[in-house]
Amino acid sequence: TDQLHREMLFGHPLHRLAPVAIARDDSSDSVLFKTSDARFAEVHLTWGERAPGYPTTVFYTSVNAWADAQVEE
């Protein structure tokens, strides 16, 4: 969560959603966050400097929707 806040620019889709990290995939630098509006967001962190359009974020309505998307990949 701290790294996400270091990378987010003002106006990022997660900026006002109080994201909390719930899972991390070290092999892809992705983190799954639960948001204050009850959605889930898979975020690909850059582990670098802030840049427009990053970190990339995909929203899901549930953990099951996120898991289904992982199977489809």
Residue pairs with C-beta under 8 A, 6 or more apart in sequence:
1 19
1 20
1 21
1 33
3 31
3 45
3 47
4 14
4 19
4 21
4 31
4 33
4 43
4 45
4 55
6 50
7 45
7 46
7 48
7 50
7 54
7 55
8 14
8 15
8 50
8 55
9 50
9 51
9 52
12 55
12 57
13 41
13 57
13 59
14 33
14 35
14 41
14 43
14 57
17 35
17 36
17 37
17 39
17 41
18 35
18 36
19 33
19 34
19 35
19 36
19 41
19 43
20 33
20 34
20 35
21 31
21 32
21 33
22 32
22 33
22 34
22 40
23 31
23 32
24 30
24 31
24 32
25 31
28 44
29 44
29 45
29 46
29 47
30 42
30 43
30 44
30 45
31 42
31 43
31 45
32 40
32 41
32 42
32 43
32 63
32 66
33 40
33 41
33 42
33 43
34 40
35 41
39 59
39 60
39 61
40 59
40 60
40 61
40 62
40 63
40 65
40 66
41 57
41 58
41 59
41 60
42 57
42 58
42 60
42 66
43 55
43 56
43 57
44 55
44 56
44 57
45 55
46 54
46 55
58 69
60 66
60 69
